[in-house]
């Protein structure tokens, strides 16, 4: 069996249009540690975080996405009026 330790996931803002209610800006980066079951990521919008959790959990445990480029996937926040797009990638 493979290694089941959770990997750390890096979340980076790659696009932001309009006015983000959480104040996110392009280039901003958050780290979700793999060594904890808690998702205490100060500063990241809770609405974006909740919607990206399925991808974060998949990346933490080694899942791949066929459309991923260089192991990274993108995720758009749920605010259609002020869209913010994040890049998610697992760190080795």
KOLTI-856553 format. One line per field, with one value per residue: residue number from 1; x negated, y negated, z of N, C-alpha, C in turn. Coordinates in Angstrom, 2 decimals. Layout:
BEGIN
pos <- [NUM; ...];
n.east <- [X; ...];
n.north <- [Y; ...];
n.up <- [Z; ...];
ca.east <- [X; ...];
ca.north <- [Y; ...];
ca.up <- [Z; ...];
c.east <- [X; ...];
c.north <- [Y; ...];
c.up <- [Z; ...];
//
This chain:
BEGIN
pos <- [1; 2; 3; 4; 5; 6; 7; 8; 9; 10; 11; 12; 13; 14; 15; 16; 17; 18; 19; 20; 21; 22; 23; 24; 25; 26; 27; 28; 29; 30; 31; 32; 33; 34; 35; 36; 37; 38; 39; 40; 41; 42; 43; 44; 45; 46; 47; 48; 49; 50; 51; 52; 53; 54; 55; 56; 57; 58; 59; 60; 61; 62; 63; 64; 65; 66; 67; 68; 69; 70; 71; 72; 73; 74; 75; 76; 77; 78; 79; 80; 81; 82; 83; 84; 85; 86; 87; 88; 89; 90; 91; 92];
n.east <- [-0.83; -0.33; -1.76; 0.10; 0.13; 1.27; 0.90; -0.42; 1.45; 1.24; 2.75; 3.43; 4.27; 5.19; 6.63; 8.80; 11.74; 13.68; 14.87; 13.67; 15.25; 13.84; 11.45; 9.42; 6.49; 4.69; 2.04; 1.90; 1.32; 2.18; 1.70; 2.62; 2.07; 0.82; 0.48; 2.46; 5.88; 7.53; 8.85; 7.67; 7.24; 6.33; 7.64; 8.49; 11.34; 14.30; 16.42; 15.30; 13.40; 14.99; 16.30; 14.15; 13.15; 13.64; 11.80; 9.41; 9.19; 9.00; 6.55; 4.85; 4.65; 3.48; 4.92; 5.46; 6.18; 7.46; 7.40; 5.62; 2.86; -0.51; -0.06; 1.65; 4.85; 7.63; 9.93; 12.99; 14.42; 17.67; 18.88; 20.37; 20.58; 18.24; 15.84; 13.33; 10.49; 8.78; 5.66; 4.92; 2.63; 0.89; -1.77; -4.94];
n.north <- [1.19; -2.31; -5.41; -6.97; -9.41; -12.71; -15.29; -18.61; -21.37; -23.94; -27.03; -29.42; -32.69; -33.31; -34.84; -37.64; -39.42; -42.41; -43.37; -41.69; -40.36; -39.31; -40.43; -39.32; -39.14; -38.95; -36.65; -36.21; -33.80; -30.77; -28.22; -24.96; -22.86; -19.50; -18.00; -18.08; -17.65; -19.71; -22.58; -25.20; -28.02; -30.96; -33.98; -33.15; -33.18; -31.95; -30.95; -30.37; -28.49; -26.39; -25.48; -24.56; -22.41; -19.58; -19.24; -19.95; -17.95; -15.68; -16.20; -16.22; -13.55; -12.32; -12.09; -12.44; -14.69; -14.46; -16.72; -18.40; -20.61; -20.31; -19.20; -20.90; -22.32; -24.41; -26.54; -28.15; -30.73; -30.95; -33.42; -34.92; -37.52; -38.81; -37.31; -35.11; -33.30; -30.39; -28.60; -25.31; -23.15; -20.21; -19.91; -18.34];
n.up <- [0.00; -0.56; 0.66; 3.15; 4.33; 4.74; 2.38; 2.24; 1.06; -1.25; -1.80; -4.14; -5.18; -8.41; -10.13; -10.02; -10.09; -10.05; -6.81; -4.21; -1.42; 0.69; 0.35; -1.21; -3.27; -6.38; -6.43; -3.73; -1.21; 0.44; 2.88; 3.45; 5.90; 5.82; 8.03; 9.90; 10.88; 10.96; 9.37; 9.64; 8.30; 8.36; 7.06; 4.51; 2.44; 3.80; 2.31; -0.18; 0.66; 1.72; -0.58; -2.08; -0.70; -1.44; -3.59; -2.32; -0.33; -1.98; -3.30; -1.07; -0.41; -2.57; -4.99; -8.50; -11.17; -14.37; -16.05; -14.90; -14.86; -14.52; -12.04; -10.71; -9.95; -10.80; -9.06; -8.79; -6.86; -5.23; -5.73; -8.18; -9.11; -8.41; -9.22; -8.01; -8.62; -7.75; -7.53; -6.85; -5.38; -4.48; -2.20; -2.15];
ca.east <- [0.00; -1.06; -1.84; 1.41; 0.01; 1.85; -0.05; -0.07; 1.99; 1.04; 3.86; 2.97; 5.23; 4.62; 7.47; 9.84; 12.43; 14.63; 14.43; 13.80; 15.70; 12.81; 10.25; 8.36; 5.80; 3.88; 0.74; 2.06; 1.16; 2.55; 1.21; 3.44; 1.12; 1.22; 0.25; 3.57; 7.20; 8.24; 8.62; 7.55; 6.50; 6.73; 7.60; 9.15; 12.80; 14.92; 17.27; 14.41; 12.80; 15.98; 16.57; 12.96; 12.73; 13.51; 10.55; 8.32; 9.08; 8.50; 5.12; 4.13; 4.45; 2.84; 5.76; 5.07; 7.27; 6.97; 7.24; 4.65; 1.59; -1.59; 0.47; 2.47; 6.20; 8.18; 11.24; 13.61; 15.27; 19.08; 19.39; 20.38; 20.47; 16.86; 15.17; 11.96; 10.07; 7.66; 4.92; 4.67; 1.65; 0.31; -3.21; -5.57];
ca.north <- [0.00; -3.57; -6.29; -7.57; -10.70; -13.82; -16.28; -20.02; -21.93; -25.37; -27.69; -30.73; -33.46; -33.54; -35.80; -38.24; -40.50; -43.10; -43.61; -40.49; -40.70; -38.88; -41.22; -38.54; -39.77; -38.03; -36.35; -35.85; -32.35; -30.16; -26.86; -24.07; -21.84; -18.11; -17.31; -18.33; -17.42; -20.98; -23.49; -26.55; -28.77; -32.35; -34.90; -32.70; -33.32; -30.70; -30.46; -29.75; -27.30; -25.31; -24.91; -23.90; -21.28; -18.29; -19.20; -19.97; -16.61; -14.78; -16.48; -15.84; -12.11; -11.80; -11.96; -13.24; -15.15; -14.34; -18.02; -19.19; -20.93; -20.34; -18.78; -21.95; -22.51; -25.72; -26.52; -29.47; -30.97; -30.97; -34.78; -35.14; -38.95; -39.23; -36.01; -34.92; -31.95; -29.89; -27.44; -24.39; -22.11; -19.51; -20.03; -17.08];
ca.up <- [0.00; -0.65; 1.81; 3.38; 5.00; 4.01; 1.87; 2.38; -0.17; -1.41; -2.49; -4.60; -5.97; -9.74; -10.85; -9.18; -10.79; -9.18; -5.44; -3.38; -0.07; 1.63; 0.08; -1.87; -4.39; -7.17; -5.84; -2.32; -1.06; 1.71; 3.00; 4.27; 6.31; 5.72; 9.30; 10.81; 10.31; 11.03; 8.26; 10.17; 7.32; 8.57; 5.95; 3.30; 2.48; 4.23; 1.23; -1.17; 1.28; 1.82; -1.90; -2.64; 0.15; -2.12; -4.34; -1.35; 0.26; -3.01; -3.47; 0.16; -0.35; -3.76; -6.18; -9.65; -12.02; -15.75; -16.67; -14.13; -15.49; -13.53; -10.74; -10.10; -10.46; -10.45; -8.40; -8.74; -5.70; -5.62; -5.97; -9.63; -9.40; -8.13; -9.21; -7.58; -9.02; -6.97; -8.02; -5.75; -5.70; -3.34; -2.07; -1.77];
c.east <- [-0.87; -1.03; -0.51; 1.33; 0.58; 0.77; 0.48; 0.42; 1.79; 2.18; 3.41; 4.05; 4.57; 5.42; 8.51; 10.43; 13.44; 14.02; 14.70; 14.17; 14.67; 11.49; 9.12; 7.79; 4.93; 2.49; 0.80; 2.04; 1.52; 2.02; 2.14; 2.56; 1.67; 1.11; 1.33; 4.88; 8.03; 7.88; 8.63; 6.64; 6.93; 6.62; 8.31; 10.67; 13.44; 15.80; 16.44; 13.83; 13.78; 16.23; 15.37; 12.53; 12.69; 12.20; 9.35; 8.12; 8.54; 7.00; 4.31; 3.78; 4.03; 3.70; 5.21; 6.30; 6.75; 6.69; 6.20; 3.36; 0.55; -1.08; 1.34; 3.84; 6.67; 9.56; 11.76; 14.48; 16.72; 19.66; 19.30; 20.23; 19.04; 15.98; 13.69; 11.60; 8.80; 6.97; 4.60; 3.63; 1.10; -1.21; -3.79; -6.23];
c.north <- [-1.25; -4.34; -7.03; -8.90; -11.80; -14.81; -17.69; -20.52; -23.44; -25.93; -29.10; -31.41; -33.77; -34.54; -36.34; -39.41; -41.14; -43.36; -42.38; -40.92; -40.32; -39.62; -40.46; -39.29; -38.73; -37.89; -35.94; -34.32; -31.93; -28.73; -26.09; -22.90; -20.43; -17.37; -17.58; -18.03; -18.69; -21.85; -24.91; -27.33; -30.22; -33.18; -34.45; -32.78; -31.97; -30.11; -29.77; -28.45; -26.13; -24.67; -24.21; -22.67; -19.93; -18.16; -19.17; -18.59; -15.60; -14.96; -16.03; -14.36; -11.49; -11.62; -12.86; -13.63; -15.11; -15.67; -18.89; -19.39; -21.09; -20.04; -19.79; -22.02; -23.90; -25.54; -27.95; -29.59; -31.07; -32.36; -35.12; -36.61; -39.47; -37.99; -36.06; -33.48; -31.60; -28.74; -26.59; -23.37; -21.51; -19.69; -18.70; -17.17];
c.up <- [0.00; 0.66; 1.96; 4.12; 4.12; 3.58; 2.13; 1.03; -0.15; -2.26; -2.85; -5.43; -7.31; -10.56; -9.89; -9.94; -9.85; -7.82; -4.59; -1.96; 0.98; 1.40; -0.59; -3.06; -5.10; -6.53; -4.38; -2.20; 0.36; 1.71; 3.94; 4.65; 6.22; 7.04; 10.33; 10.11; 10.33; 9.83; 8.79; 9.24; 7.42; 7.30; 4.70; 3.49; 2.81; 3.12; 0.15; -0.60; 1.32; 0.46; -2.52; -1.85; -0.57; -2.91; -3.39; -0.75; -0.75; -3.20; -2.26; 0.17; -1.68; -5.00; -7.28; -10.44; -13.46; -16.43; -15.97; -14.92; -14.41; -12.13; -10.05; -10.76; -10.06; -9.82; -8.34; -7.49; -6.15; -5.89; -7.45; -10.01; -9.26; -8.09; -8.83; -7.94; -8.28; -7.70; -6.78; -6.20; -4.42; -3.37; -1.64; -0.42];
//
